[in-house]
Amino acid sequence: DVQLQASGGGLVQAGGSLRLSCETSGFRFGDIDIGWFRQAPGAEREGVLCKRGDGTTYYADSVKGRFTISSDNAKNTVYLQMDSLKPEDTAVYYCAAAPALVPACGDNLTSRLRWYNWWGQGTQVTVSS
């Protein structure tokens, strides 16, 4: 079974940093795309960034230069490093996986949400001003 488990959320002041982790099992990294999404209260779920099985990455404009996706294949874990956090980054963050053969990772990630078959539970990130 494919499983994902996100962790690492918390409360941080504006300008601070957090690193989220997404532990995965049940697949090989090269066979899947990994995406990070977030959902603020009362808002739609939106795409933050993603990494294809071939290593290509895409970032939403709102997080470019501040967020970074990386992975440790030996640990089957994907990381979301968030720097220069802003209050508008406050949301529940989710990691998700999609088969590498579908167009799950690219520009306008939010519109590709339907390709993601497997989801971890969310982790809350709160940025205070």
N, C-alpha and C positions, 0 to 999 in steps of 0.2 A: 504494500500500500504506500502511496505517496503521502507524505506528511510534512508539514511545515510548522514551526513553532517560533513565533517572534517574541523577543524580550528586549529589555534595555530602556524602556521608556521611563519617564520621570518628570520632575519639575525642575526647570532651569530658568535662570534670568536671561533676559534679552542680551544677545551678544555671546552667550555661552555655547557649549557644545554637548552633544550626546552621541553615543554610538549604539545603534540598534543592531541586534543579531537575529538572524533567521536560520535556525537549525533545520536541516532537511534530511529526509530519508526516502528510500524507495525509487530513486532514479540517479542517473549519472548526469553530472552538470552539463556535459556536452550535448545532451539530448533534450535539454529544456531551456526556456527563457525564464528569467526571474524578474519580477517587477515589484516595486514598492508603491503602494497607494496610500492615500490618507483620506479621512473623512472627518470634517469638522461638524459640530452640532448644527443641525438644520441644513446641512449642505450635501450635495452629491459627492460620491466617492470620486476622487480625482487621481490621475496618475502622477507620480513624482519622478521616478526614473526606472530604468530597466537595463538588464544585461542579457544579451543573447548568448546562446550556447557557444558561439564562436568568439565571444569576448567583447563584441561591439556593445557600446553603451549609448543610451539616450537619456537626456535630462530635460525635464520641464523648464521653461524659461524662468519660472519663479524660484528655482533652486540652483540654477547654473552658477558655478563658482563658489557655492556654499556647501552643497551636498556631494558626497562621493559614494559610489557603490564599489564594493570589492568582494572577493570571495577567497576562502581557504578551502581548496578542493579536498585536502586531506581530512579536514574536519566536517566536510559537507555543510559548510556554513557560509552564508552571505551576510555582509555587513552594510549598514547604511551609516556613514559618518556624516553628522550634521554639525556644521560650524556656523558661526554668526547667526544664531537663531533669532527669529523675530516672533512677536506675539501672534502674527498671522500664520505661523507654522503650527500652532496649537491644533491638534487633531488626534484621532486614533489612527495609528499607522499599521498597515497590513503588508505582509509579504505574500506573494502569490507566484504560482508556476504555470507555465503553458508549454505545450509540446513545441520543440524548436522548428517544426515544419509549418507552423501557422504564423501569420503576421502579427505576433503579439507584442513585439518590441520595436518601436520606431517613433517617429514624430506623432504628436497628438496622442499620447499614450492613453489618455482618458477614453478615447473612442475605441481603444483596443481591449478594453476591460473584459469584454465578453469571451475573449480567447483563453482567459485564465481559468483553468479547470480546478485548480487546487489552491486553497487559501489557508493561511495560518490564522490563529486568533489575533486580534489586534492588541497593540500595546499603546497606552496613552502617553502622549507627549504634551506637556503644558509649558508654555513659555510666558513668563511674567514680564511685564513692562517696568 
